[in-house]
Amino acid sequence: MNVAIISFTEDGRRISKRLSAGMPGSTRFCYHKHSDNGTEIFMDLSALIMDIFDKYDALVFICSVGIVVRAVAPHIRSKTTDPAVVAIDDCGRFAVSVLSGHLGGANELTKNIAEIVGAVPVITTSTDTHGLFSPDVFAKKNSLVIFDMNAAKAVAAAILNGDKIGVKCAYPHSEMPAELKKCDSGNIGICISGNAGEKPFDTTLNLMPKNLIVGIGCKKFTPCDVIIKHIMSVFSENRLDIRRISAVATIDIKADEPGLIAFCEQFGLPLKTYSADELMRAEGEFSHSDFVEKTTGADNVCERAVVCAEGSLIIPKTAQNGITAAFAELPVYIDFAKE
């Protein structure tokens, strides 16, 4: 998580140093007003937030909640895209989850921050305060794509109302919490499958796993838009949703391929690379190309790459405009108790 810590007073700066030191695994960048003690100085909060709001996963303010609200309000767009926002008073007594508590991770971050500085965590989202199942937290923890936030809100509201929510799940799963029940139809429910068009309930919250690996081979300097066009074409033909892609795999000599890097950046995907020897050790039946083997050392890049990424091949090599692509599926286990 990339975290910006913003403080205004010397007490706040001291808290920011404690936070920065106590958040392993995160990239921290500290901003402080009127100070040059190891932080970047800012003079205009509005200008600072305009510049950094979309650059970080989380913004942590050490100041009053009122200042935070006024600072971020002009930039708020959607709970699916806004960063987590947390406010801490500069005495370190309270840590308040302000924005994007569930999908953005502000609630979890608030708890972590409170533990680091010895503050009281303040979380006001209804499902958390009532200790109930939260569909958006559940989706995030299980790497599931939410297709309709209105349906997610309807499910959460029904749970708060005491209704039992139906769940149709195409994958193996853990025991469901008391708020849910396994069924195939009803008034309102959750459908977890690879098909966003499946609507077993009158109001259906469709959740789809991000469990597809795309293996790509391409000619040198193949443009990003050409790669996108081919991938989208194959996905359309096979009724797959591009939001289900979790990673791209290829041979290591393509690690710096500009079009491939741009494709991964545009869709927020990691690029996994493997040596020719690793590709050739992949087990299974793959199409063979003498030309590819001569130029790369592996007789097939796209199919072998997705298997190296621990996927099960579901769509073999497709080829168009100097691009080869294959698609694999990762196993899915749905954990309703995952925290």
CORZI-V532149 format. One record per residue. N is the residue number from 0. RES is the residue in three letters. PHI is phi as a letter, one per 40 degrees, with the letter a starting at -180 (999 if undefined). OMEGA is omega in whole degrees, -180 to 180 (999 if undefined). D_LAST is the distance of its C-alpha to the last C-alpha in Angstrom with 1 decimal. Layout:
BEGIN
n/res/phi/omega/d_last
N/RES/PHI/OMEGA/D_LAST
N/RES/PHI/OMEGA/D_LAST
END
This chain:
BEGIN
n/res/phi/omega/d_last
0/MET/999/175/17.0
1/ASN/c/-172/20.6
2/VAL/b/172/21.0
3/ALA/b/179/24.3
4/ILE/b/-173/25.0
5/ILE/b/-179/28.0
6/SER/b/-172/30.1
7/PHE/b/-175/33.5
8/THR/b/178/34.8
9/GLU/c/174/35.3
10/ASP/c/178/32.8
11/GLY/c/180/30.3
12/ARG/c/178/31.3
13/ARG/c/176/30.7
14/ILE/c/-180/27.1
15/SER/c/178/26.5
16/LYS/c/178/27.7
17/ARG/c/179/25.3
18/LEU/c/-178/22.4
19/SER/d/180/23.6
20/ALA/c/-174/24.0
21/GLY/c/-178/20.7
22/MET/b/179/18.5
23/PRO/c/179/18.8
24/GLY/g/178/17.8
25/SER/b/172/18.7
26/THR/c/-176/22.1
27/ARG/b/173/23.6
28/PHE/b/-173/26.8
29/CYS/b/175/28.4
30/TYR/b/-179/30.9
31/HIS/b/-179/33.2
32/LYS/c/175/36.2
33/HIS/g/177/39.6
34/SER/a/177/38.5
35/ASP/b/-177/38.9
36/ASN/c/176/37.1
37/GLY/g/178/34.8
38/THR/b/177/33.4
39/GLU/c/-178/34.6
40/ILE/c/169/36.8
41/PHE/b/180/36.6
42/MET/b/-176/39.2
43/ASP/b/-177/38.1
44/LEU/c/-179/34.5
45/SER/c/179/35.0
46/ALA/c/179/36.2
47/LEU/c/-178/33.4
48/ILE/c/176/30.7
49/MET/d/-178/32.7
50/ASP/c/-170/32.6
51/ILE/b/-172/29.0
52/PHE/d/-178/26.9
53/ASP/c/-176/26.3
54/LYS/c/-176/26.2
55/TYR/b/174/22.9
56/ASP/c/-177/19.2
57/ALA/a/173/19.3
58/LEU/b/179/22.2
59/VAL/b/-179/22.1
60/PHE/b/174/25.3
61/ILE/b/-175/26.8
62/CYS/a/-179/29.0
63/SER/c/178/29.3
64/VAL/c/180/27.1
65/GLY/d/178/30.4
66/ILE/c/-179/31.2
67/VAL/c/-179/27.8
68/VAL/d/-179/28.2
69/ARG/c/-178/31.7
70/ALA/c/-174/30.8
71/VAL/c/-174/28.1
72/ALA/d/-178/29.5
73/PRO/c/-173/32.0
74/HIS/b/-177/29.4
75/ILE/c/-180/26.7
76/ARG/b/-174/26.7
77/SER/a/179/23.5
78/LYS/c/178/19.8
79/THR/c/-177/19.3
80/THR/b/-177/21.3
81/ASP/c/177/21.5
82/PRO/c/171/19.9
83/ALA/c/178/17.6
84/VAL/b/-179/20.1
85/VAL/b/177/19.8
86/ALA/b/175/22.8
87/ILE/b/174/23.8
88/ASP/c/-172/27.1
89/ASP/c/168/29.4
90/CYS/c/179/29.6
91/GLY/g/-178/25.8
92/ARG/c/-176/25.4
93/PHE/b/172/22.9
94/ALA/b/-171/20.2
95/VAL/b/173/19.9
96/SER/c/-173/17.6
97/VAL/b/-172/20.4
98/LEU/a/179/19.6
99/SER/f/-177/17.0
100/GLY/c/-176/14.2
101/HIS/c/-175/11.9
102/LEU/c/179/13.2
103/GLY/c/178/14.7
104/GLY/g/-177/11.8
105/ALA/c/-179/14.1
106/ASN/c/179/12.0
107/GLU/c/179/9.6
108/LEU/c/178/13.0
109/THR/d/179/14.7
110/LYS/c/180/12.8
111/ASN/c/180/13.5
112/ILE/c/-180/17.0
113/ALA/d/180/17.6
114/GLU/c/-178/16.9
115/ILE/c/-174/19.2
116/VAL/c/-180/22.1
117/GLY/g/-179/21.8
118/ALA/c/173/21.4
119/VAL/c/178/20.1
120/PRO/c/180/17.1
121/VAL/b/-178/18.4
122/ILE/b/-171/16.1
123/THR/b/178/18.0
124/THR/c/-168/16.3
125/SER/c/-178/17.2
126/THR/c/178/14.2
127/ASP/c/-178/12.4
128/THR/c/178/15.7
129/HIS/c/-180/16.2
130/GLY/g/-176/12.7
131/LEU/b/178/12.9
132/PHE/c/179/11.2
133/SER/b/-176/11.2
134/PRO/c/-178/12.7
135/ASP/c/175/12.4
136/VAL/c/178/8.7
137/PHE/d/-180/8.4
138/ALA/c/-179/11.1
139/LYS/c/-177/10.0
140/LYS/c/-178/6.8
141/ASN/b/179/9.5
142/SER/f/178/12.3
143/LEU/b/179/14.3
144/VAL/c/176/17.2
145/ILE/c/-176/17.9
146/PHE/c/-178/21.7
147/ASP/a/-178/22.6
148/MET/c/177/21.0
149/ASN/c/177/23.6
150/ALA/c/178/22.3
151/ALA/c/178/18.7
152/LYS/c/180/20.3
153/ALA/c/178/22.3
154/VAL/c/-180/19.5
155/ALA/c/180/17.7
156/ALA/c/179/21.1
157/ALA/c/178/21.9
158/ILE/c/179/18.8
159/LEU/c/179/19.8
160/ASN/c/179/23.3
161/GLY/g/180/22.3
162/ASP/c/175/22.8
163/LYS/c/-175/21.4
164/ILE/c/178/20.1
165/GLY/c/178/21.3
166/VAL/b/170/19.3
167/LYS/b/-173/21.3
168/CYS/b/-178/19.4
169/ALA/c/-174/21.4
170/TYR/b/175/19.0
171/PRO/c/-174/18.0
172/HIS/a/176/14.8
173/SER/c/177/13.0
174/GLU/c/-179/14.2
175/MET/c/176/13.9
176/PRO/c/-175/13.1
177/ALA/c/-178/16.4
178/GLU/c/-174/16.6
179/LEU/b/175/17.1
180/LYS/a/-179/19.9
181/LYS/c/178/21.0
182/CYS/a/-175/24.2
183/ASP/b/-180/26.3
184/SER/a/179/27.8
185/GLY/i/-176/27.9
186/ASN/c/-178/28.0
187/ILE/a/-178/24.5
188/GLY/a/-178/21.5
189/ILE/b/177/19.1
190/CYS/b/-179/20.5
191/ILE/b/-177/18.5
192/SER/a/177/21.2
193/GLY/c/-176/23.2
194/ASN/b/-179/25.6
195/ALA/c/179/25.1
196/GLY/c/180/28.4
197/GLU/c/-175/27.3
198/LYS/b/-178/27.5
199/PRO/c/-179/27.4
200/PHE/b/178/26.9
201/ASP/d/170/29.1
202/THR/b/-174/26.3
203/THR/b/170/23.9
204/LEU/c/179/20.7
205/ASN/c/176/20.8
206/LEU/b/-178/17.8
207/MET/b/-178/18.8
208/PRO/c/171/17.2
209/LYS/c/-172/18.0
210/ASN/b/178/19.5
211/LEU/b/175/23.1
212/ILE/b/177/24.9
213/VAL/b/175/28.3
214/GLY/c/-175/30.9
215/ILE/b/168/33.7
216/GLY/b/-178/37.2
217/CYS/a/174/39.6
218/LYS/c/180/42.9
219/LYS/c/178/43.1
220/PHE/g/172/42.5
221/THR/c/-177/41.4
222/PRO/c/180/40.4
223/CYS/d/-176/36.8
224/ASP/c/177/38.0
225/VAL/c/177/39.6
226/ILE/c/180/36.4
227/ILE/d/-178/34.6
228/LYS/d/-179/37.4
229/HIS/c/-179/37.3
230/ILE/c/180/33.5
231/MET/c/179/33.6
232/SER/c/-180/36.6
233/VAL/c/179/35.1
234/PHE/c/180/31.9
235/SER/c/-180/34.2
236/GLU/c/-176/36.3
237/ASN/b/178/33.5
238/ARG/f/176/31.6
239/LEU/b/-179/28.5
240/ASP/b/-176/26.6
241/ILE/c/178/26.5
242/ARG/c/178/23.0
243/ARG/c/-180/21.7
244/ILE/c/179/22.9
245/SER/b/-179/20.4
246/ALA/a/174/23.1
247/VAL/b/-179/26.9
248/ALA/b/180/28.7
249/THR/a/178/32.3
250/ILE/c/-173/34.8
251/ASP/c/180/34.8
252/ILE/c/176/38.1
253/LYS/b/-177/36.5
254/ALA/c/-179/33.9
255/ASP/b/-179/36.0
256/GLU/c/-173/37.2
257/PRO/d/-178/37.2
258/GLY/c/180/36.7
259/LEU/c/178/33.8
260/ILE/c/180/32.1
261/ALA/c/178/32.8
262/PHE/c/-179/31.3
263/CYS/c/180/28.0
264/GLU/c/-178/28.0
265/GLN/c/-177/28.9
266/PHE/b/177/25.9
267/GLY/g/-174/23.4
268/LEU/b/173/23.3
269/PRO/c/177/23.5
270/LEU/b/179/26.8
271/LYS/c/-178/26.8
272/THR/b/-178/30.3
273/TYR/b/178/32.1
274/SER/c/178/35.6
275/ALA/d/179/38.3
276/ASP/c/179/38.3
277/GLU/c/179/34.5
278/LEU/c/-177/35.1
279/MET/c/177/38.1
280/ARG/c/179/36.2
281/ALA/c/-177/33.8
282/GLU/c/179/34.5
283/GLY/h/177/35.7
284/GLU/b/-176/38.6
285/PHE/b/174/38.9
286/SER/c/-173/41.6
287/HIS/b/176/44.0
288/SER/b/177/45.7
289/ASP/c/-178/48.5
290/PHE/c/180/48.4
291/VAL/c/180/44.6
292/GLU/c/-180/45.1
293/LYS/c/-175/48.1
294/THR/c/-176/46.4
295/THR/b/-176/42.9
296/GLY/g/177/43.3
297/ALA/b/-176/41.0
298/ASP/c/179/42.5
299/ASN/a/-179/39.5
300/VAL/c/-169/36.8
301/CYS/c/-178/34.5
302/GLU/c/-178/34.1
303/ARG/c/-178/33.8
304/ALA/c/-179/31.3
305/VAL/c/177/28.7
306/VAL/c/175/29.2
307/CYS/c/178/28.8
308/ALA/c/174/25.4
309/GLU/g/176/24.5
310/GLY/c/174/25.1
311/SER/b/-174/27.3
312/LEU/c/178/30.3
313/ILE/b/175/30.6
314/ILE/b/-178/33.1
315/PRO/c/-173/35.7
316/LYS/d/171/37.5
317/THR/b/-176/38.8
318/ALA/b/179/41.3
319/GLN/a/175/42.7
320/ASN/f/177/44.3
321/GLY/g/180/43.6
322/ILE/b/168/40.0
323/THR/b/-179/38.5
324/ALA/a/175/35.0
325/ALA/b/-172/33.1
326/PHE/b/-179/29.7
327/ALA/b/-178/27.3
328/GLU/b/175/24.1
329/LEU/c/178/21.1
330/PRO/c/-178/19.7
331/VAL/b/171/16.8
332/TYR/b/-177/14.4
333/ILE/c/-178/12.2
334/ASP/b/-178/9.1
335/PHE/c/-179/8.9
336/ALA/b/-175/6.4
337/LYS/c/-180/3.8
338/GLU/b/999/0.0
END
